[in-house]
Amino acid sequence: MGATENFLYFSIIYIEFLNRTEIGQTDIAGLYDM
């Protein structure tokens, strides 16, 4: 897999995670710090 494909796959998982948990912007910023 190329880097772009990995990024797209991760983005889909991440969006699904946000949709399921309904997190706010503050928590999203906290996840980016990981």
C-alpha positions as CSV (number, residue, x, y, z in Angstrom):
1,M,0.0,0.0,0.0
2,G,1.1,3.5,-0.7
3,A,1.0,6.3,1.8
4,T,-2.1,7.8,0.2
5,E,-4.0,4.6,0.5
6,N,-3.0,4.2,4.1
7,F,-4.1,7.8,4.8
8,L,-7.5,7.3,3.1
9,Y,-8.1,4.0,5.0
10,F,-7.2,5.7,8.3
11,S,-9.5,8.7,7.5
12,I,-12.4,6.3,6.9
13,I,-11.8,4.6,10.2
14,Y,-11.4,7.9,12.0
15,I,-14.6,9.3,10.5
16,E,-16.6,6.2,11.5
17,F,-15.1,6.5,15.0
18,L,-16.3,10.1,15.3
19,N,-19.7,9.2,14.0
20,R,-20.1,6.4,16.5
21,T,-18.9,8.3,19.5
22,E,-20.2,11.8,18.5
23,I,-17.1,13.5,20.1
24,G,-16.8,17.3,20.3
25,Q,-14.1,19.4,18.8
26,T,-12.1,19.6,22.0
27,D,-11.8,15.8,22.2
28,I,-10.8,15.6,18.5
29,A,-7.9,18.1,19.2
30,G,-6.8,15.9,22.1
31,L,-6.7,12.8,19.8
32,Y,-4.4,14.7,17.4
33,D,-1.9,15.2,20.3
34,M,-1.4,11.4,20.5
